[in-house]
Amino acid sequence: MKFSEAVKPISYLKTHASEVVRDVAENRKTLIITHNGEAKVILQDVKVYEKTQESIALLKILALSGKEIKKGNYKTLEKSFGNVRNRINDFKRGQREVQS
């Protein structure tokens, strides 16, 4: 994205609101709106915003995971799968008892 093309004054937004909204939505654009020559707000397609939020959430999870690994707070793959197998077997046993 070229910021030179993405910066518009608030007066432009006021006079071309429907056109700007349509362009942002159809082309998945992000616009920077200025007021008195200073950047004040971002106008962004909702799908782009959602993807950004999802990316931020994933990055936070990765950062937290990295911290936990450094602390030694993790299970081996074998132990994790073993726990899942045990839970599945417990569930199956419970199902058989209900049917009897």
C-alpha positions, -999 to +999 in steps of 0.1 A: +000+000+000+013+034-009+007+058+019+009+088-005-023+075-021-039+064+011-040+098+029-071+120+025-082+151+044-114+149+064-130+175+040-125+149+012-142+123+033-171+147+041-178+154+004-172+119-010-183+097+019-203+071+000-176+069-028-148+065-002-167+038+017-175+019-014-139+021-027-125+010+007-149-020+009-146-032-027-108-028-029-100-038+007-082-005+011-071+013+042-072+051+043-056+076+067-078+105+074-062+138+084-076+167+103-057+200+102-029+183+084-024+157+111-032+120+108-062+113+131-081+081+121-079+051+099-107+040+076-104+003+069-124-025+053-139-047+080-124-079+065-089-064+065-095-053+101-106-088+111-076-104+095-053-079+113-069-088+146-066-125+140-029-120+131-023-100+163-040-128+184-019-155+168+013-134+174+003-130+211-002-168+214+032-175+198+049-150+221+032-166+252+041-201+240+077-190+236+078-177+271+063-209+285+088-231+266+117-210+280+103-216+315+100-254+308+062-254+310+053-278+283+045-315+276+062-337+252+043-347+221+041-383+233+026-373+267+001-350+250-011-377+226-011-402+254-035-379+274-058-375+244-059-413+239-067-418+276-095-393+274-110-409+242-108-444+259-125-430+291-152-415+269-158-447+250-160-467+283-185-442+296-206-446+264-206-484+267-217-482+304-246-459+294-257-483+267-257-513+290 
